[in-house]
Amino acid sequence: MRIGIVSPYSFDVPGGVNLHVKDLAEHLIELGHHVSVLAPADEDTVLPPYVVAAGKAVPVPYNGSVSRLTFGPVTAARVSRWIERHQFDVVHVHEPITTSVSMLALFSVEGPVVATFHTSNVRSRLLVTLGSFLQPSLEKLTARIAVSEDARRTVTTHLGGDAVIIPNGVFVDRFSGAEPRPEWQGTAERPTICFLGRMQESRKGLPVLLDAVPDMLRHKPGLRVLVAGPGDAKQVLSGRPREVVDAVEMLGAVSDEDKARLFASADIYVAPNTGGESFGIILIEAMSAGAPVLASDLGAFTRVLDEGRVGATFRNEDPADLARAAVSLLDDADRRAELSRLGREHARRFDWSVVTQDILMVYETAIEAWAPPRAGRWRRGGSA
């Protein structure tokens, strides 16, 4: 099958959607499919061989984060040439209502189109406005996927229609075989908890975790808090009590290998995210590596954690409840071992070997369901 995948976000900056696109493309290629990915990227960015750069992106604040997008007539021409050159059997656009390459692809494509919606944002004036504007283009969609119930609700609320839920995928074995790093492992006297995310992105919740540290230290004076991810460590810790600064170890950005080893090393992985999450792929990664998970009780997180069966939760944006839950887990080795076992088992249902087959079924259904407006307008499987 000839598959085109479009991401609206720049490949220069790591993010959940691009990780999803990259992993899906690589697994499809392993299965023998022809795959080309189109995404924004600077000219000097080193890209995988299957990725085509659609042009330089610019930062745009959206949904509590900053996205790097590209738009305009030059980019539109590149999108059209890419579609014409490859003659795809199906085009898979991610976040099609984001003002970037995905939207341009939706304007240009004539053939089976599958869209995946990642965003969870039920209250959005922008979506209300764009949904009306884009309705003619959205009618081109042959099939819709949402990565979670939260993302599906965003689709049904703002865009009409429905979407099949297929979660984000994880290469579980890349995490399950990770070896702990001794310097990150805790002891009974000096337990370790870890956080991973962009430090200064407020919705990732690092301030909530840091606010909880004094309470945790009163019960666990030797506690170490390992913080991994990009950001200005000095700015993040500025104004914090000395006891908090001494307990926190800033690791900076870590490689994929060290991310897995961090999860495998920590006594608890804490996800204090405050909102804007439609799924929680990082929870699956942590569980795959065997880390007991403690997460804020966002709807998306509690669903990933099977309503608390495979991970613990605390009240969102409540440092005192976070501290209470963390200390309770640190005091209960048997409970942590149980969550580690259950988490590993649960994570297997999100492995790409499962998720990709579900996506391929949607592709096949879309191809079969698509009726060309007129003969010869769409040639599947043609040569470049």
Phi, psi and omega in degrees: 000139177263115190238127172255131179239133183238129173246137179279347189257146184296136176284357177289334186240125179298147178191166186297319181293315180293325175298317177300312181298313182298311182294319178297314180301315183293323179289322177297320178296318177301329180278358175100008180274152173274121184230133171231134180249133176246129181202155174298148176188146174292157184298327184269007179286132176280117185245153171301155185298339182269359182259132176251129180283131181262001180126165182292141182258160176238147181286135180225120177293134178198134172056041177079009180223183175238117180259148177252113190234165174219145184207174175115172186295324180295315178296320179301320179294321178296320178298315180298318179296320180297316180295315181295320184295320189268338179049061186291151169288325179208143175248130183247107182258135178257135183051064188292345180262008173280133185287079182199208188297324181298317179296319179296322177296320178296323176297322192269328191289145173230094182159189180299127181231128174248136178241138171247130179254123182256333191284142171245108183201081185293323180260098183213112176295324180299316180294323177299314181293310183292327180301318178292316181296323187268000186308316178301321179288322180296334177293345175289338186296126178275332179206150180234139176238140169239141185281350181199170175297326179294317178293322178298319180297324176298318178297309184293328181288317190257332190244348184077169182074193184220178180211145174279140181270119172230117188289167170299154181252161177221140169279088190303319184296335178293337179259323186294334180265008184291137177268134177298152172262123186306323182290346179259350182282147180265170173232175179300324180277330183229072179290157179238137168240154183228153175231142176222124180166173177290116190302320189261011173269109193304323185289348175284344165084014180302320177303325178296316179297314181296325176296334182276343187300316180304317178297319180295321181294332178296330179263330183229078186297341179265008185304138172243133179247110181268120183245117180243143178138162181288152178146172181268103185298320181297318180293320181297322184267356181301129178083357178282151177302150181304321181298326178288314180302319181291330183279338185268133176243112182275117182266346183072191177293138182239156177289166177300322179296315181288332174300313179296320181290328176296313177301318182290340185268326189284150175289327178215139167261125181253128176243093184268023184308142187258348180165177178076011181260129178261346182218273183125052183300327182294332175295320178295319179299314180297315179296323179300326180275357177093010180281130169296132186256135171236116187230155172297154188274040170301147180304317181298321182288317181295328177290319177298324182273017177053051178055036176092000181289325185247007178195157181266155179228162173223165182294129183305134177060031179239092183301324180296319180288326175299312181299315179301313182293321181294314179297320179300316179292319180296332179278351188234086182297324180295319179295319178297319179296321179295316179295324177298314180294311181295322179297316178300316180296315183296323184297334184299331181288349179256008180295146182300334178297330177274311186296319182297321179296323177294320179293320178298324177296323177293318177304311183296320178295320180295318180295317180292327185278340186286129178248115182300140177300325175205155186300139174083359183284333180226121180247108181280142173073015179289168179278157181291000000 
